[in-house]
């Protein structure tokens, strides 16, 4: 598209449609060119000014940029150095990481093994827990049983205490009873020894008087009687008088008399003769001795007649064999037996048995 200019002249120019116009004048054209050059130069000047300012600014910026570039280069150098150190550290870190990975792998393997062990331990723990529960139940039962046993033990201890108390009382009673029984035994033995010793002293022959194993005084027939006779020989009187004195003194003491039930004068023979004759002879001899004891010494023993009795056994109770003369002589004898009262002895025993026994559990 062409521009249309309008100058000072009236000239026209051809339009695009072929129309005719007038050309501008030379002066006008030169003025226009000059003006254009002026504007161009002005623009160039302005542009130079602007360019100079821009150049100065650019140079200043370039200098600043160079400074910044130098600074950046130094920073870059520092950064590269730091990067180098970082790379070394990175290598170290990578090595450490590799070692850590290896260690981690080992740790994972160890952890895996540990997990297996933990699993096994858990199984074991579960088993132990079950066993522990069973043990707790068992312990509870045992504690219950122990409580029962403790209660039973307490009862038994109380019973033992009662039994100990009983045993102590029983021991005391037993000692007392033993003492009384010993007193009776000693008392009986004492009177027998007194009879023996007094008669031996009177007769001067210890072989004719003895104490048998069953605790009886044995008087030989030859002391008192002739063979086959029931008459007391005169020389026997001193010995029988001594017997009266001993019995009178013994029975006068109530502490002695209370234990005596009877004093038996028994006669015995050997096997010579008939049984009937021997029974009669032994009985007559026993009665002869008893009658002398009651009548001798002005009847001192008469008041104690209730204690005395006589019995004849004939040949039925030999102490030795009748096949020899020595044996037959030993069988011909008078025995004096002191029989203790059963009620006195039983009273001592009953006093012991009267101790209250401790009751057993459940009684």
C-alpha positions in Angstrom: 0.0 0.0 0.0 1.4 3.3 -0.8 1.2 6.3 1.3 -0.3 9.5 0.1 1.5 12.7 0.9 0.0 16.1 0.8 2.6 18.8 0.1 2.4 22.5 -0.2 1.8 22.4 -3.9 -1.2 21.3 -5.5 0.6 18.5 -7.4 -0.9 15.0 -7.3 0.6 11.7 -7.4 -0.8 8.6 -9.0 -2.8 6.5 -6.7 -3.0 2.8 -6.7 -6.0 3.1 -8.8 -4.0 4.7 -11.6 -5.1 8.2 -10.8 -2.7 11.0 -11.7 -1.2 13.5 -9.0 1.3 16.1 -8.8 5.0 15.3 -7.6 6.2 17.4 -4.7 8.7 20.0 -5.4 12.4 19.5 -5.0 12.8 22.0 -2.2 10.0 20.4 -0.3 11.5 17.0 -0.9 14.9 18.1 0.3 13.3 19.8 3.3 11.6 16.6 4.0 14.8 14.7 3.5 16.7 17.1 5.7 14.1 16.9 8.2 14.2 13.2 8.1 17.9 13.2 8.4 17.7 15.6 11.2 15.3 13.3 13.0 17.4 10.4 12.1 20.5 12.1 13.5 18.5 13.2 16.5 17.4 9.7 16.9 21.0 8.5 16.5 22.2 11.0 18.9 19.6 10.1 21.4 20.3 6.5 20.7 24.1 7.2 21.2 23.3 9.0 24.4 21.1 6.1 25.4 23.7 3.6 24.1 26.5 5.5 26.0 24.5 5.5 29.1 23.7 1.9 28.5 27.4 1.1 27.8 28.4 2.8 31.0 25.8 1.0 32.8 26.8 -2.1 31.0 30.4 -1.6 31.7 29.6 -1.0 35.3 27.3 -4.0 35.3 30.1 -5.9 33.5 32.6 -4.8 36.1 30.1 -5.8 38.8 29.4 -9.0 36.9 33.2 -9.6 36.6 33.5 -9.1 40.4 30.5 -11.3 40.9 32.1 -13.7 38.4 35.4 -13.7 40.3 33.5 -14.1 43.5 31.5 -16.9 41.9 34.7 -18.4 40.6 36.1 -18.3 44.1 32.9 -19.7 45.4 33.0 -22.2 42.6 36.5 -23.1 43.6 35.5 -23.3 47.2 32.4 -25.3 46.1 34.5 -27.6 44.0 36.9 -28.0 46.9 34.0 -28.6 49.2 32.5 -30.8 46.5 35.7 -32.7 46.4 35.6 -33.1 50.2 32.0 -33.9 50.0 32.8 -36.5 47.3 35.4 -38.0 49.6 32.9 -38.0 52.4 30.4 -39.4 50.0 32.9 -42.2 49.1 33.5 -42.7 52.8 29.8 -42.6 53.4 29.3 -45.1 50.5 31.9 -47.3 52.0 30.3 -46.9 55.4 26.9 -47.5 53.8 28.3 -50.6 52.1 29.6 -51.8 55.4 26.4 -50.7 57.0 24.4 -52.7 54.4 26.7 -55.7 55.1 26.2 -55.2 58.8 22.5 -54.6 58.1 22.4 -57.9 56.2 24.1 -59.6 59.0 21.8 -57.9 61.5 18.8 -59.0 59.4 20.1 -62.5 59.4 20.7 -62.2 63.1 17.3 -60.7 63.5 15.8 -63.5 61.5 17.5 -66.0 63.7 16.5 -64.0 66.8 12.9 -63.9 65.6 13.1 -67.7 65.2 14.5 -67.9 68.7 11.8 -65.5 69.9 9.2 -67.7 68.2 10.6 -70.8 69.8 10.9 -68.9 73.1 7.2 -67.8 72.8 6.2 -71.4 72.2 8.3 -72.4 75.2 6.8 -69.5 77.1 3.3 -70.7 76.2 4.2 -74.2 77.3 5.7 -72.8 80.5 2.6 -70.7 81.0 0.4 -73.7 80.7 2.7 -75.6 83.0 2.6 -72.6 85.4 -1.1 -72.6 85.4 -1.2 -76.2 86.2 1.4 -75.6 88.8 -0.7 -72.8 90.3 -3.7 -75.1 90.5 -1.5 -77.8 92.0 0.0 -75.2 94.4 -3.5 -73.9 95.3 -4.6 -77.5 96.1 -1.4 -78.1 98.0 -1.9 -74.9 100.0 -5.4 -76.1 100.7 -4.1 -79.5 101.7 -1.4 -77.7 103.7 -4.0 -75.6 105.5 -5.8 -78.8 106.4 -2.6 -80.4 107.5 -1.7 -77.3 109.5 -5.1 -77.5 111.2 -4.6 -81.2 111.8 -1.1 -80.5 113.0 -2.4 -77.9 115.4 -4.9 -80.5 116.7 -2.2 -83.1 117.0 0.1 -80.6 118.8 -2.8 -79.8 121.2 -3.3 -83.6 121.6 0.4 -84.1 122.1 0.4 -81.4 124.7 -2.5 -83.1 126.4 -0.8 -86.5 126.1 2.4 -85.0 127.4 0.5 -83.6 130.3 -1.1 -87.0 130.7 2.2 -88.8 130.4 3.7 -86.4 133.0 0.8 -87.1 135.4 0.9 -90.8 134.5 4.7 -90.9 135.1 4.2 -89.2 138.4 1.4 -91.6 139.3 3.5 -94.5 138.1 6.4 -93.4 140.2 4.1 -93.1 143.2 2.6 -96.5 142.4 6.0 -98.0 141.9 7.1 -96.4 145.1 4.1 -97.9 146.9 4.6 -101.3 145.3 8.3 -101.1 146.2 7.2 -100.2 149.7 5.0 -103.3 149.8 7.6 -105.5 148.3 10.3 -104.2 150.7 7.9 -104.4 153.6 7.1 -108.1 152.8 10.8 -108.9 152.2 11.7 -107.1 155.4 9.3 -109.1 157.6 10.5 -112.4 155.9 14.1 -111.4 156.5 13.4 -110.5 160.1 11.7 -113.9 160.6 14.6 -115.7 159.0 17.3 -113.8 160.9 15.6 -114.0 164.3 15.1 -117.8 164.0 18.7 -118.3 162.6 20.0 -116.3 165.6 18.0 -118.4 168.0 18.8 -121.7 166.5 22.3 -121.0 165.4 21.8 -122.9 162.2 21.1 -121.0 159.0 20.6 -124.1 156.9 17.3 -124.9 158.6 15.6 -121.5 157.7 15.5 -119.9 154.2 13.4 -117.7 151.9 12.1 -119.5 148.8 12.0 -118.1 145.3 8.3 -117.4 145.7 9.0 -115.3 148.8 8.0 -117.7 151.6 9.8 -118.6 154.8 10.8 -122.3 154.7 11.3 -124.1 158.1 12.9 -127.5 157.9 10.8 -130.3 159.5 13.8 -131.2 161.7 13.5 -127.9 163.5 10.0 -128.4 164.7 9.0 -132.1 164.5 10.3 -135.6 164.7 9.8 -137.9 161.7 6.2 -138.8 161.3 5.1 -136.7 164.3 3.0 -133.5 164.5 4.1 -132.6 168.1 6.3 -129.6 168.3 9.7 -130.4 169.9 10.5 -128.5 173.1 13.7 -127.2 171.6 11.7 -125.5 168.8 10.0 -123.1 171.3 12.6 -120.4 171.3 12.5 -120.2 167.5 8.7 -120.0 167.5 8.7 -117.4 170.3 10.9 -115.3 168.1 8.4 -115.7 165.3 5.6 -114.5 167.6 7.7 -111.4 168.5 8.4 -110.6 164.9 4.7 -111.0 163.8 3.4 -109.0 166.8 5.7 -106.1 166.1 5.0 -106.2 162.3 1.2 -106.3 162.7 1.1 -103.7 165.4 2.1 -101.1 162.8 -1.1 -100.1 160.9 1.0 -99.0 157.8 2.2 -102.7 157.6 -1.0 -104.4 158.6 -3.1 -102.6 156.0 -1.3 -104.4 153.2 -1.6 -107.9 154.7 -4.5 -110.2 153.7 -3.4 -113.3 155.5 -0.4 -115.2 156.9 -0.6 -118.8 155.9 1.1 -121.6 157.8 1.3 -124.5 155.3 2.6 -128.1 156.0 4.3 -130.3 153.4 5.6 -133.9 153.4 7.6 -136.2 151.2 6.1 -139.0 149.2 6.7 -141.7 151.9 3.4 -143.2 153.1 -0.1 -142.8 151.6 -1.5 -139.6 150.2 -4.2 -139.5 152.9 -1.7 -139.9 155.7 0.5 -137.3 154.3 -2.4 -134.8 153.9 -3.4 -135.4 157.6 0.2 -135.2 158.8 0.9 -131.9 156.9 -2.3 -130.4 158.1 -1.7 -131.4 161.7 1.8 -129.9 161.7 0.5 -126.6 160.2 -2.2 -126.4 162.8 0.3 -127.2 165.6 2.5 -124.3 164.5 -0.5 -122.0 164.3 -1.8 -123.0 167.7 1.6 -122.4 169.2 1.7 -118.9 167.7 -1.7 -118.1 169.0 -1.1 -119.4 172.5 2.6 -118.6 173.0 3.9 -115.4 174.7 0.6 -115.2 176.7 -1.4 -114.9 173.5 0.2 -111.8 172.1 -1.0 -112.7 168.5 -4.5 -113.5 169.5 -5.7 -110.0 168.6 -4.3 -110.6 165.1 -5.7 -114.1 164.8 -7.8 -113.0 161.8 -4.7 -112.7 159.7 -3.5 -116.4 160.3 -4.6 -119.6 158.8 -3.2 -123.1 158.4 -3.2 -125.5 155.4 -1.8 -129.0 154.6 -0.7 -130.0 151.1 0.8 -133.4 151.8 3.2 -134.5 149.1 1.5 -132.4 146.3 4.0 -129.5 146.3 7.5 -130.9 146.4 10.5 -128.5 146.0 12.9 -131.3 145.1 12.8 -134.9 143.9 11.5 -137.5 146.3 14.0 -140.0 144.7 16.8 -139.0 147.1 16.9 -138.7 150.9 18.2 -135.1 150.5 15.2 -134.3 148.3 12.7 -135.9 150.6 14.2 -134.0 153.6 13.8 -130.7 151.7 10.2 -131.6 150.9 9.3 -132.1 154.6 8.8 -128.5 155.6 6.7 -125.8 157.1 6.2 -122.7 154.8 5.0 -119.3 156.1 3.5 -117.2 153.4 2.5 -113.5 153.8 -0.4 -112.9 151.4 -0.9 -109.2 150.5 -4.4 -107.8 150.2 -5.7 -107.6 146.6 -7.7 -104.5 147.3 -4.7 -102.6 148.6 -2.7 -103.5 145.5 -5.6 -102.9 143.2 -6.3 -99.6 144.9 -2.8 -98.5 143.9 -3.3 -99.7 140.4 -6.8 -98.2 140.1 -5.5 -94.8 141.3 -3.0 -95.0 138.3 -5.7 -96.1 135.9 -8.1 -93.3 137.0 -6.0 -90.7 135.2 -8.1 -89.1 132.5 -6.7 -89.9 129.1 -6.6 -87.1 126.5 -9.3 -87.5 123.8 -8.2 -88.4 120.3 -9.4 -86.3 117.3 -12.9 -87.4 116.3 -13.7 -89.0 119.6 
